[in-house]
Amino acid sequence: MTSVNSISSEKDEDHDITHEDIIEDDEPEEPSSELDPSQREYFEHNQRLDEFLAPLCLDEAVLYKLARSFSDIYRHLALTSDQQFLPTPVTELPTGEETGRYLAIDVGGSNLRVAFIELLGEVEAETHPVDASQRSQNTIRKAQRQRVKRTLERAWPIQEHLKMDKAEDLFAWIGDCIAEVVAESLTSDDTKKDIPAELDMGITFSFPIMQESLAEATLMPMGKGFAITSNLNLRKILLNGYEKHTRRPDDEDEPSSKRRKLFALPKLKIQAITNDTVATLASLAYAVKSLPNSRVAMGIIVGTGCNATIPMKLSSLHESKAKSVNAMNAEAVETIVNTEWTISGAAPPLTELNVTTKWDIELDRACARPGFQPFEYMTGGRYIGELIRLILFDYLTEIAGLSKRILPANLIQEYALTTTYISDHVARARSDVDLAKDLNETLPPPESSDWRWDPRTAGDFRRIARTVQRRSAGLIAAAVIGLLACCREIELKEDSNVNTPENAASPQSNGDSGEHDSAAASTSSSQPNFVNNNSHGRVVPVLQQIPIDWQSGPEELVVAFTGGIIQHYPQFKEMCQQHIDRLIMRTGPQQGGKSVFLREASDGGVIGAGVLAGMVSSK
C-alpha cells in the first residue's frame, strides 16, 4: 500500500510540468475503501479544495461556448460601441523596408520605457538562386536576420504617487525621463557632431485613446490604478511636459533640477501615437519577416492589463468609425482596430456562462472603477494577485477555519499580495516543502501568531494560484479565438452536435459563410470524420483525405503577444497555446488548414512606436 508521504511526494512532482500536461483534467479522485485513515484524510482534504475551487474551473465546452459568444458580441460592439473596437489611423502594416533612427516612448501600466529604435530594413540578396533548397535557406536567413536595433534604452517604474498625481505632474515626469535619454544621445558618438533641430518620435500608450490622425490622440479614462479620468490631448500634454528642456537654463529663473545638460535639447516631432496592442502587431510584422504560409493576424497584450488589436474591414464597423478612417485615407478598405475588449460592453458572456464568481464580484466592487473592465479584473497582472489573495483568504478563514489575526498581513491588506510575488515565489516553487519554507521567510505570520506555513497549506496556496492562472489563460484563449472568428479568419461551428458529428455534415458557423459553405458542400467527400477520444467529450478530427485548399501547405495565423504576464509568468503562455489548440481542434479542420500560433513580440510597445514613426517618415 502506498504511504501518504509518498502520495504527497508524487503530488509535488506533478508541478515539474511538461508542455504536454499543462492543462490538467479536473476529474475528482475517488478514495479507495482500502485507504488507511491518514490517506483518506489526505484525499478528503483535496476533495474539499476541489469543491471550493470548482467555480473557477472552466472546461473545454464552456470555453468553446465563450469563444462563440465573444465572437458574436465583438461583431455587435464593432458596429455599435463608441468605447470599444476603436478604429486607428493605421490602415496597413509595415512593409519591412522602412529605415531610420527614431525616438520611441512606451507608457505602460507599470513602467515607462524610452529608447532609440533603428530600423534596418531589407537587404537585397546578392544572387537569385533557382534551386528550391537554396531559396528555402535564403528565406529562413531573411526571417532570422536582425531587423531592429535598440540603443540608449531606459526604463522607470511608474510609482503609485505619480498615478495619483494630476495629469500635468505625471507628464512633466515623463518629459523629464525623455530628456535624460535625449541628452545622453547628444553626447554619444553617433550624434555629438550633428545635433538635430527636432527628433522624429513614436509613442505607445497602454490606455484607451481616440484618434483622428496618427499624430494626434485623445486620452480616455485610464484605469489600471491611475486617477486621471478627464479626456486629454495626449500630444499637447506630452510636448508640454518636455518643452522646458528645449530652452537653455539661463532662459529661466529656476532651471529644472532634472535637466542633465547645459544646452537646449532638440524639439520633438511626434510622427505616430498608438496603443500598445497596435504597436505589438506592427513590431512583429516588421521585426520578424513572415515565413511562407505564416501571417501575423492580430496582437495581444497580457501584462498589467489586457487588450487586443486586429485588422478589420471598414464594412464591419459602424458608419461613423469607417468615415473617420476614410477621412484620413480615402482608399482604405480596412483598418487596425483597438478592441479594448476588457471594457464592460464585452462582459455579458462572462455572466451568461457563469464565469463570474463571488470573488470576481468582490474584487470588482472594491476596485477604483467597479464594473469598468470585468475581463481585465480576471486576466490582468494588476488584479490576478489580488484575486488570488481574496480566494486564499476566504479558503483559510472559511474552509480551514483559521482566524485572520494569525495570518500574514499581506493576506489581509488589499493588493498587498502582488502577481509578481506569486509568479516569482509560488508558481516557481519546486515542491510544497520548499514553498512552505520560502513562505515562512517572505510571507511570515505576525510574531504573536503560533501558526506557520506547512507543506499542505503551501500546496493549497499553489493549487489556488494555479487554478486562477489556468482560468485566466483559458479566458485569453477563448477571447483570441472569438476575435479571429469575429473577423472571419477562422470558423467556429455550433457545438450542439459536437458528440454526434455524423449528424452535422453541414454545420453552421459564425465565421465565414457563403463561399466557404458552398465549397464545403461540393467537397463533402473530403469532410473529416470525428472520434471521441476520451471520456471528456473532446472531438478530434481525423482527415480521410487532404482538402484541396491544403495542397499549398496549411496557413499559420500568428498572434503577436507581449506583456509581463504572458511573457514571464511560468507556463502562462503555454497554457494559452494549449487552450487555443484544443478550441481549434474542437471545431475541426479550418479552411486552408489554418492553425493559430502565439509568437512573442518582445518589447513590442517601444519597438512598435519606432516602427510606426518610421512608416510615417518614409512616406
ROMARVEX-812333 format. One record per residue (C-alpha): residue number from 1; residue in one letter; y, z, x. Coordinates in pm, whole numbers, plus 32768, in hexadecimal, padded with zeros to 4 digits. Example, Ala and Ser with C-alpha at 12.3 -4.5 7.8 and 13.67 -1.06 7.14 Angstrom:
<atoms>
> 1;A;7E3E;830C;84CE
> 2;S;7F96;82CA;8557
</atoms>
This chain:
<atoms>
> 1;M;8000;8000;8000
> 2;T;815E;7FA9;8081
> 3;S;8239;80D4;80CF
> 4;V;8393;80FA;803A
> 5;N;842A;80F0;8197
> 6;S;8387;7FA2;81DD
> 7;I;8408;7F1F;8090
> 8;S;8568;7F87;80F2
> 9;S;853E;7EDE;8242
> 10;E;84CF;7D9D;819C
> 11;K;85FA;7DAE;80B4
> 12;D;86E3;7DD4;81E1
> 13;E;8648;7CA7;828A
> 14;D;8697;7BD9;8153
> 15;H;8804;7BE0;81BA
> 16;D;87C5;7B0B;82F0
> 17;I;87DF;79E6;8204
> 18;T;8782;7883;8252
> 19;H;8836;775F;81B2
> 20;E;870E;7721;80CE
> 21;D;8718;786C;8016
> 22;I;888B;78BA;7FFF
> 23;I;888B;78B6;7E82
> 24;E;878F;79B9;7E1B
> 25;D;86D2;79A5;7CD2
> 26;D;872B;7AD2;7BFE
> 27;E;85D4;7B18;7B70
> 28;P;8592;7C8A;7B27
> 29;E;8473;7D22;7BE6
> 30;E;8365;7DD2;7B20
> 31;P;82E6;7F0B;7BCE
> 32;S;816F;7F23;7BF6
> 33;S;80B6;803D;7B4A
> 34;E;8018;8092;7C9B
> 35;L;8161;80F2;7D41
> 36;D;818F;8255;7DB8
> 37;P;82BB;831D;7D32
> 38;S;83A3;82C6;7E55
> 39;Q;835E;8154;7E34
> 40;R;8389;815D;7CBB
> 41;E;84D3;8214;7CE3
> 42;Y;8544;8105;7DDA
> 43;F;84F4;7FED;7CE6
> 44;E;8593;80A4;7BC1
> 45;H;86CF;80D4;7C91
> 46;N;86E0;7F5F;7CD6
> 47;Q;869C;7F14;7B68
> 48;R;87C4;7FEE;7B00
> 49;L;88A1;7F36;7BF9
> 50;D;8823;7DE6;7B77
> 51;E;8879;7E48;7A13
> 52;F;89CE;7EC7;7A80
> 53;L;8A1D;7D7E;7B32
> 54;A;8989;7C9C;7A25
> 55;P;8ADD;7C3B;798F
> 56;L;8B3C;7BA2;7ADF
> 57;C;8A03;7ACD;7B03
> 58;L;8A38;7964;7A95
> 59;D;88FF;7891;7A89
> 60;E;88F9;771F;7ACA
> 61;A;88FF;76C1;7958
> 62;V;8A3E;778A;791F
> 63;L;8AE6;76F1;7A4F
> 64;Y;8A89;7595;79D4
> 65;K;8B1E;75DB;787D
> 66;L;8C4F;7668;792B
> 67;A;8C76;752B;79FB
> 68;R;8C6B;7455;78C0
> 69;S;8D63;7538;780F
> 70;F;8E4A;7531;793C
> 71;S;8E39;73B5;793C
> 72;D;8EA5;73A6;77D0
> 73;I;8FC0;74A0;77F1
> 74;Y;9040;7402;7934
> 75;R;9064;72B7;787D
> 76;H;911F;7367;7766
> 77;L;9208;741A;785A
> 78;A;9251;72D6;7915
> 79;L;92CA;7241;77CD
> 80;T;9384;736F;7742
> 81;S;93DC;7485;7839
> 82;D;952A;74A0;78EB
> 83;Q;94A6;75B1;79D4
> 84;Q;935F;7515;7A45
> 85;F;92EB;73C1;7AC1
> 86;L;9441;7383;7B51
> 87;P;947E;7228;7BE2
> 88;T;94EF;7220;7D4B
> 89;P;95BD;7113;7DF4
> 90;V;948E;70BE;7ECC
> 91;T;93FF;6F81;7E33
> 92;E;931E;6F1E;7F54
> 93;L;925E;6FBC;8070
> 94;P;92B4;6F7C;81DF
> 95;T;9238;6E3C;8281
> 96;G;91E0;6EE6;83C8
> 97;E;92D8;6E09;8482
> 98;E;93FE;6EFA;846B
> 99;T;9484;6F78;85BA
> 100;G;9594;7061;8638
> 101;R;95E7;71CF;8673
> 102;Y;9654;72A6;854D
> 103;L;96B3;740F;850B
> 104;A;95C4;74A2;840A
> 105;I;95E9;75E1;833D
> 106;D;94D5;7683;8270
> 107;V;9540;77A2;818E
> 108;G;9402;7844;810C
> 109;G;93B9;7971;8035
> 110;S;9377;7A4B;8166
> 111;N;93FF;7997;8298
> 112;L;9512;78B0;8310
> 113;R;94AE;77A6;840A
> 114;V;9596;76C2;84D1
> 115;A;952C;75B1;85C4
> 116;F;957A;7459;864A
> 117;I;947D;7357;85D4
> 118;E;944C;7218;869C
> 119;L;939F;70FD;85E4
> 120;L;92DF;7020;86D6
> 121;G;9289;6F06;85E4
> 122;E;9180;6DFC;8611
> 123;V;910A;6D6B;875B
> 124;E;90A1;6C01;874A
> 125;A;8F49;6BB6;87D1
> 126;E;8F4E;6AEF;8916
> 127;T;8E2E;6A17;88A2
> 128;H;8D9F;69B6;8753
> 129;P;8C26;69DE;8770
> 130;V;8B48;690D;8695
> 131;D;8A14;69E3;86CC
> 132;A;89DA;6ACC;85A3
> 133;S;897F;6BF9;8679
> 134;Q;8AB9;6BD0;874D
> 135;R;8B90;6BB6;8615
> 136;S;8AF0;6CF3;8592
> 137;Q;8B2F;6DAA;86DB
> 138;N;8C9A;6D36;86DF
> 139;T;8CC7;6DB1;857A
> 140;I;8C3E;6F07;85D5
> 141;R;8D1A;6F1B;870E
> 142;K;8E4E;6EC7;863F
> 143;A;8DF5;6FD5;8542
> 144;Q;8DCA;70D9;8654
> 145;R;8F02;7081;871A
> 146;Q;901D;717F;8716
> 147;R;9130;70FB;8637
> 148;V;9219;722A;8626
> 149;K;92B0;72FF;873A
> 150;R;934E;7451;86EB
> 151;T;9446;74F7;87D7
> 152;L;9523;762D;87DE
> 153;E;946A;76BF;86B5
> 154;R;94CC;7818;863F
> 155;A;945F;78ED;8517
> 156;W;94F0;7A24;8479
> 157;P;9464;7B05;8365
> 158;I;9547;7B17;8234
> 159;Q;9576;7C8E;8211
> 160;E;9575;7D30;80BC
> 161;H;96E4;7D92;80D2
> 162;L;973F;7C23;8104
> 163;K;967B;7BC5;7FCD
> 164;M;9746;7CC0;7F07
> 165;D;9898;7C5B;7F9D
> 166;K;9996;7B75;7EFE
> 167;A;9953;7A02;7F30
> 168;E;9A79;79E1;8022
> 169;D;99EB;7AF2;8103
> 170;L;988D;7A5D;8106
> 171;F;990C;7901;815E
> 172;A;99FE;798A;8265
> 173;W;98CC;7A21;8310
> 174;I;9814;78D4;82F2
> 175;G;9943;7827;838C
> 176;D;9940;791C;84AF
> 177;C;97D2;78D5;84F3
> 178;I;980A;775C;84E7
> 179;A;992A;7787;85DD
> 180;E;9848;7839;86D6
> 181;V;975A;7711;86E7
> 182;V;9871;760D;86ED
> 183;A;9926;76C6;8804
> 184;E;97E3;76DA;88CD
> 185;S;97AB;7565;889E
> 186;L;9902;7515;8931
> 187;T;98A6;75BE;8A79
> 188;S;9756;7511;8A94
> 189;D;971A;73F1;8B84
> 190;D;9700;7300;8A5E
> 191;T;985D;7335;89D3
> 192;K;9940;73F3;8AC1
> 193;K;99E2;72B1;8B3B
> 194;D;9A0D;7220;89DF
> 195;I;9A84;730F;88D1
> 196;P;9A7C;725A;8783
> 197;A;9B94;727E;8686
> 198;E;9A95;72C8;8575
> 199;L;9922;72FC;8554
> 200;D;9843;7250;8454
> 201;M;9784;735E;839A
> 202;G;9674;7388;8298
> 203;I;963F;74C5;81CA
> 204;T;9508;7547;8121
> 205;F;953E;7654;801C
> 206;S;9415;770D;7F86
> 207;F;94BA;7749;7E37
> 208;P;94FF;767F;7CFB
> 209;I;9619;7585;7D2A
> 210;M;96B5;7473;7C57
> 211;Q;972B;7336;7D04
> 212;E;97FC;7207;7CB0
> 213;S;97E8;7181;7E13
> 214;L;9717;71CC;7F46
> 215;A;983E;726B;7FFC
> 216;E;98A9;734A;7ED8
> 217;A;97F1;745F;7E1F
> 218;T;9837;756F;7D23
> 219;L;9777;76AD;7D62
> 220;M;96D3;773B;7C2B
> 221;P;9675;78AE;7C04
> 222;M;95AC;7901;7D39
> 223;G;949D;79FE;7CE7
> 224;K;93B7;7A7B;7E04
> 225;G;947A;7BBF;7E18
> 226;F;95D3;7B20;7E44
> 227;A;96ED;7BAC;7D71
> 228;I;97B2;7A66;7D5F
> 229;T;97A1;79E2;7BFC
> 230;S;98D6;7907;7BD3
> 231;N;98C7;7791;7C0A
> 232;L;9956;7735;7D5F
> 233;N;99C1;75F6;7E0D
> 234;L;98C6;7610;7F28
> 235;R;996E;7511;800B
> 236;K;9AC3;75B3;7FED
> 237;I;9A57;771C;801B
> 238;L;997D;76CA;8149
> 239;L;9A92;7606;81F5
> 240;N;9B86;7721;81A9
> 241;G;9A98;7819;824D
> 242;Y;9A92;7749;838D
> 243;E;9BFB;76CF;8388
> 244;K;9C92;77EB;8455
> 245;H;9BBE;777F;857D
> 246;T;9C6B;762B;8588
> 247;R;9DB7;76CC;85EB
> 248;R;9E12;774E;8744
> 249;P;9E1E;78CB;8765
> 250;D;9F95;78C7;87A3
> 251;D;9FBF;7820;864F
> 252;E;9F73;7970;85B0
> 253;D;9FF9;7ACE;85D4
> 254;E;9E9C;7B67;85C7
> 255;P;9D94;7A7A;864A
> 256;S;9C35;7AA8;85C6
> 257;S;9B58;7B85;869D
> 258;K;9A3B;7A95;8656
> 259;R;9AEC;796C;86FC
> 260;R;9A2A;7936;883D
> 261;K;9B07;783C;88F7
> 262;L;9C77;781D;8950
> 263;F;9C92;76C1;88BF
> 264;A;9C92;7637;8760
> 265;L;9B41;75C1;86DC
> 266;P;9B0F;7469;8640
> 267;K;9B34;7444;84CC
> 268;L;99FC;7414;83F9
> 269;K;99B8;72D7;8335
> 270;I;98BD;7325;8227
> 271;Q;97E5;71F0;81F5
> 272;A;96D8;7283;8119
> 273;I;9692;73BC;804C
> 274;T;953C;73F1;7FB6
> 275;N;944A;74FF;7F4C
> 276;D;9326;7573;801E
> 277;T;9214;74B6;7F6A
> 278;V;92C7;7368;7F81
> 279;A;9303;73AC;80F3
> 280;T;9193;73FC;8125
> 281;L;912C;72B7;807E
> 282;A;9222;71EE;8152
> 283;S;91C0;729A;8297
> 284;L;904D;7251;8274
> 285;A;908C;70EE;81FE
> 286;Y;9158;70B7;833D
> 287;A;90AB;718E;8440
> 288;V;8F44;712B;83F7
> 289;K;8F1F;6FB8;83BC
> 290;S;8E16;6F89;82B0
> 291;L;8CC0;6F0A;830E
> 292;P;8C28;6DEF;823F
> 293;N;8BD4;6E5D;80DC
> 294;S;8CA5;6F9A;8109
> 295;R;8DEC;6FD5;8051
> 296;V;8ED8;7100;803E
> 297;A;8EEA;7136;7EC6
> 298;M;8FA1;7283;7E99
> 299;G;901C;73B9;7F4D
> 300;I;8FF8;752D;7F08
> 301;I;908F;766D;7F8C
> 302;V;8FC9;77B1;7F7B
> 303;G;9095;78B0;8039
> 304;T;918B;79B5;7FBE
> 305;G;9191;78E1;7E83
> 306;C;90D2;77B8;7E00
> 307;N;9142;7659;7DA1
> 308;A;90D3;74ED;7DA0
> 309;T;9167;7392;7DB3
> 310;I;90DC;723D;7D5C
> 311;P;9157;70D7;7D28
> 312;M;917C;7086;7BB6
> 313;K;91D0;6F4A;7AF9
> 314;L;9327;6F54;7A5A
> 315;S;9281;6EF4;7913
> 316;S;91CF;7047;7918
> 317;L;9318;7106;7927
> 318;H;941D;7154;7821
> 319;E;951A;703E;77FA
> 320;S;9632;7111;788D
> 321;K;9562;715B;79C2
> 322;A;950F;6FEC;79F3
> 323;K;967D;6F8C;79C8
> 324;S;96EA;7081;7AD4
> 325;V;95F9;6FDD;7BC9
> 326;N;9660;6E7B;7B6B
> 327;A;97CE;6EDE;7B94
> 328;M;9781;6F1A;7D03
> 329;N;9689;6DFD;7D2C
> 330;A;968E;6CF3;7C1E
> 331;E;9549;6C57;7C9B
> 332;A;947D;6D99;7CA0
> 333;V;9346;6DA3;7BC5
> 334;E;92CE;6EF8;7C35
> 335;T;9354;702E;7CDE
> 336;I;92D4;7161;7D92
> 337;V;92D4;7279;7C8F
> 338;N;930A;73E9;7CD8
> 339;T;921F;7484;7BD8
> 340;E;9288;75F4;7BE9
> 341;W;9131;7625;7B4E
> 342;T;913F;77A1;7B5B
> 343;I;925D;77C3;7A62
> 344;S;9208;7847;7908
> 345;G;91FC;76F4;785F
> 346;A;90A8;76B8;78FE
> 347;A;9022;7810;789F
> 348;P;8F7F;77D6;7747
> 349;P;8E29;776E;77D6
> 350;L;8E1A;78B7;7896
> 351;T;8E2E;7980;7753
> 352;E;8D66;788E;767B
> 353;L;8C3C;78A1;776C
> 354;N;8C5F;7A1B;779F
> 355;V;8CB3;79F7;7910
> 356;T;8DCB;7AF8;78F7
> 357;T;8D4E;7C5D;7928
> 358;K;8DEA;7DB0;78E2
> 359;W;8E43;7DC9;7A54
> 360;D;8EFB;7C7B;7A48
> 361;I;8FBE;7CF9;791C
> 362;E;9013;7E3E;79D0
> 363;L;908E;7D82;7B04
> 364;D;9158;7C90;7A2F
> 365;R;9206;7DA3;796D
> 366;A;9270;7E5B;7AA9
> 367;C;92EF;7D30;7B70
> 368;A;9459;7CC4;7B8E
> 369;R;9434;7BA5;7A94
> 370;P;9321;7BF3;7997
> 371;G;927C;7ABE;790B
> 372;F;9331;79CE;79F5
> 373;Q;9214;7957;7AD7
> 374;P;90C4;79DA;7A56
> 375;F;8FF5;78E5;7B23
> 376;E;90AA;794D;7C61
> 377;Y;9069;7ABB;7C14
> 378;M;8EF4;7A64;7C25
> 379;T;8EFF;7988;7D5B
> 380;G;9035;79C9;7E31
> 381;G;902B;7A96;7F6F
> 382;R;9147;7B72;7EF9
> 383;Y;9073;7BEA;7DD5
> 384;I;8F03;7BE1;7E3D
> 385;G;8F1E;7D25;7F02
> 386;E;8FCA;7DD4;7DE0
> 387;L;8EC6;7D54;7CEB
> 388;I;8DAF;7DD8;7DC9
> 389;R;8E64;7F26;7DE2
> 390;L;8E7B;7F44;7C68
> 391;I;8D0A;7EF3;7C3C
> 392;L;8C96;7FD7;7D56
> 393;F;8D6D;80F8;7CD8
> 394;D;8CE5;80C9;7B79
> 395;Y;8B80;80C4;7BFD
> 396;L;8BA4;81F7;7CDA
> 397;T;8C4F;82CA;7BCF
> 398;E;8BA0;8255;7A92
> 399;I;8A42;81F3;7B08
> 400;A;8A13;82C1;7C45
> 401;G;8ACF;83E7;7BA9
> 402;L;8BB6;8430;7CD0
> 403;S;8D08;84D9;7CAA
> 404;K;8E35;840C;7D18
> 405;R;8EAB;8539;7DE0
> 406;I;8D97;850B;7EE1
> 407;L;8DC1;8393;7F08
> 408;P;8E87;82DE;8018
> 409;A;8FF7;82B5;7FC4
> 410;N;8FDF;813B;7FEA
> 411;L;8EEB;8130;7EC6
> 412;I;8FE5;81E0;7DE6
> 413;Q;9130;8140;7E48
> 414;E;9184;7FE8;7DB8
> 415;Y;9160;7EC4;7EAC
> 416;A;9103;7FB1;7FC9
> 417;L;8FAE;7F0C;7FF3
> 418;T;9004;7DB4;8076
> 419;T;8F3A;7C75;806E
> 420;T;8F66;7C5E;81E8
> 421;Y;8EC5;7DB4;8214
> 422;I;8D9C;7D54;813B
> 423;S;8D72;7C0A;81F3
> 424;D;8D81;7CAC;834B
> 425;H;8CB5;7DE5;8306
> 426;V;8BDE;7DC9;81CC
> 427;A;8B82;7C58;81C1
> 428;R;8B32;7C4B;8336
> 429;A;8A5F;7D88;834B
> 430;R;8900;7D4B;83CE
> 431;S;885C;7E65;830D
> 432;D;88A8;7F78;8215
> 433;V;8877;807B;8328
> 434;D;8977;7FD1;8407
> 435;L;8A66;7FA8;82E2
> 436;A;8A4E;8118;8281
> 437;K;8AA6;817E;83E3
> 438;D;8BCE;808F;83EA
> 439;L;8C4D;80FD;8293
> 440;N;8C4A;826B;82FA
> 441;E;8D2C;820B;841F
> 442;T;8E13;810D;837A
> 443;L;8E0E;817A;820C
> 444;P;8DD4;82F2;8226
> 445;P;8DDD;83E9;8105
> 446;P;8EDD;8504;810A
> 447;E;8EA5;8616;8208
> 448;S;8E6D;8709;80E9
> 449;S;8D4F;8635;8062
> 450;D;8BE3;8674;80BF
> 451;W;8B83;8519;8040
> 452;R;8B34;840A;813E
> 453;W;8ACF;829E;8131
> 454;D;8956;827D;814A
> 455;P;888D;8139;816E
> 456;R;8845;8128;7FF9
> 457;T;89B1;8149;7F8D
> 458;A;8A1B;8059;80A0
> 459;G;8918;7F66;801B
> 460;D;89A6;7F8E;7EBD
> 461;F;8B01;7F3D;7F46
> 462;R;8A79;7E06;7FEC
> 463;R;89C1;7D98;7EB1
> 464;I;8B00;7DBC;7DE4
> 465;A;8BCF;7CFD;7EE3
> 466;R;8ACE;7BE7;7EFB
> 467;T;8AB4;7BC6;7D81
> 468;V;8C2F;7B9F;7D66
> 469;Q;8C26;7AA2;7E81
> 470;R;8B0D;79DC;7DDE
> 471;R;8BC6;79D1;7C92
> 472;S;8D08;7964;7D3C
> 473;A;8C52;784C;7DF7
> 474;G;8BAB;77DD;7CB4
> 475;L;8CF7;77D2;7BFE
> 476;I;8D93;7701;7D15
> 477;A;8C69;7612;7D08
> 478;A;8C7F;75EE;7B8E
> 479;A;8DF4;75A7;7BA6
> 480;V;8DC1;74A2;7CB8
> 481;I;8CB3;73EE;7BF0
> 482;G;8D83;7409;7AB2
> 483;L;8EB6;7375;7B5C
> 484;L;8DF2;7253;7BF3
> 485;A;8D61;720A;7A9B
> 486;C;8EBB;7224;79FD
> 487;C;8F34;7112;7AE9
> 488;R;8DF8;7045;7AAA
> 489;E;8D7A;7060;7C0C
> 490;I;8C2C;70E4;7B8C
> 491;E;8B7B;7100;7A3E
> 492;L;8B00;723F;7997
> 493;K;89F8;720F;788D
> 494;E;89DB;72ED;775F
> 495;D;88FA;7411;77B0
> 496;S;885C;743B;7656
> 497;N;8723;7372;76A8
> 498;V;8708;73DF;780F
> 499;N;85A4;745F;77EA
> 500;T;852F;7332;7721
> 501;P;85BD;720B;77E1
> 502;E;84CD;7114;7741
> 503;N;85A8;712E;760A
> 504;A;86E7;70E9;76CD
> 505;A;86BB;6F87;774D
> 506;S;8827;6F36;76FE
> 507;P;88DC;7081;7727
> 508;Q;8A49;70A2;76D4
> 509;S;8B29;7105;77F2
> 510;N;8C88;7185;781F
> 511;G;8CBA;70AE;7952
> 512;D;8CD5;6F36;7953
> 513;S;8C67;6E87;7818
> 514;G;8C6C;6D1D;77B0
> 515;E;8BFB;6C48;78D3
> 516;H;8B24;6D5D;7960
> 517;D;8A7A;6D8F;7813
> 518;S;8A32;6C1D;77EA
> 519;A;89B1;6C0C;794C
> 520;A;88CB;6D2E;7906
> 521;A;8847;6C81;77D0
> 522;S;8801;6B3F;7887
> 523;T;874A;6BEC;79A4
> 524;S;867F;6CE7;78E1
> 525;S;8551;6C9E;79B6
> 526;S;8603;6D3B;7ADB
> 527;Q;8657;6E7E;7A23
> 528;P;85BF;6FB0;7ACB
> 529;N;84B6;7092;7A3C
> 530;F;8505;7203;7A45
> 531;V;841A;731E;7A9A
> 532;N;8446;748E;7A5E
> 533;N;83EA;7517;7BB2
> 534;N;83FC;768A;7B6E
> 535;S;841A;7793;7A66
> 536;H;8595;7789;7A5E
> 537;G;85AB;7641;79A4
> 538;R;8657;758B;7AC1
> 539;V;8631;7415;7AAA
> 540;V;85E6;7344;7BDE
> 541;P;8605;71C9;7BC5
> 542;V;84EA;70F8;7C52
> 543;L;8548;6F8C;7C86
> 544;Q;843D;6E8D;7C38
> 545;Q;8503;6D78;7CDB
> 546;I;8653;6D61;7D86
> 547;P;876E;6D06;7C96
> 548;I;8816;6BBC;7CE6
> 549;D;8962;6C5D;7D3C
> 550;W;88C0;6D31;7E4B
> 551;Q;885D;6C06;7F21
> 552;S;8993;6C22;7FFC
> 553;G;8958;6D94;8035
> 554;P;89B4;6EC8;7F66
> 555;E;8B23;6F2B;7F5E
> 556;E;8B95;707D;7FDE
> 557;L;8CBE;7117;7F2B
> 558;V;8D69;71FD;8023
> 559;V;8E1D;7335;7FA7
> 560;A;8F14;73A0;80B3
> 561;F;8F2E;751B;80C5
> 562;T;8FF5;7620;817B
> 563;G;9051;778E;8148
> 564;G;8FE8;78DB;81D9
> 565;I;8ED9;7929;80DA
> 566;I;8E1B;77E0;80DC
> 567;Q;8E45;77BA;8254
> 568;H;8E01;791A;82D1
> 569;Y;8D53;79F0;81CA
> 570;P;8BE3;79F0;8233
> 571;Q;8B10;78F3;8170
> 572;F;8C22;78AB;8070
> 573;K;8C3D;7739;80BB
> 574;E;8AC0;7719;80C6
> 575;M;8AA3;77C2;7F72
> 576;C;8BA6;76D1;7EE2
> 577;Q;8AEC;75A5;7F6E
> 578;Q;899C;7616;7EE4
> 579;H;8A31;7651;7D8C
> 580;I;8ACE;74F5;7D99
> 581;D;8981;745C;7E03
> 582;R;88C8;7506;7CE5
> 583;L;89C7;749D;7BE1
> 584;I;89B5;7333;7C56
> 585;M;8839;7347;7C5B
> 586;R;8836;73D5;7AFC
> 587;T;88EB;72AA;7A68
> 588;G;8815;71A9;7B20
> 589;P;8866;7089;7C0C
> 590;Q;89CD;7015;7C0A
> 591;Q;8A48;6EB1;7BF3
> 592;G;8A4E;6E2C;7D56
> 593;G;8970;6F4B;7DC9
> 594;K;8AA2;7029;7DEE
> 595;S;8A86;717E;7E8D
> 596;V;8B98;7283;7EB9
> 597;F;8BCF;7319;8010
> 598;L;8CBF;742B;8080
> 599;R;8D6D;73DC;81C8
> 600;E;8E58;74C6;8280
> 601;A;8FC1;745E;82B8
> 602;S;9019;756F;83AF
> 603;D;9187;75D3;8397
> 604;G;91B4;74BD;8299
> 605;G;92FA;7553;821D
> 606;V;93BB;7531;8362
> 607;I;9314;73EA;83CD
> 608;G;9344;7351;8274
> 609;A;94B8;73A4;827F
> 610;G;94D1;72DD;83C1
> 611;V;9401;71BF;8337
> 612;L;94DB;719B;8201
> 613;A;9618;71A7;82D3
> 614;G;9582;7092;83A6
> 615;M;952E;6FC2;8273
> 616;V;969A;6FCD;8203
> 617;S;972D;6F8F;835C
> 618;S;964C;6E65;839E
> 619;K;96B9;6DAB;8264
</atoms>
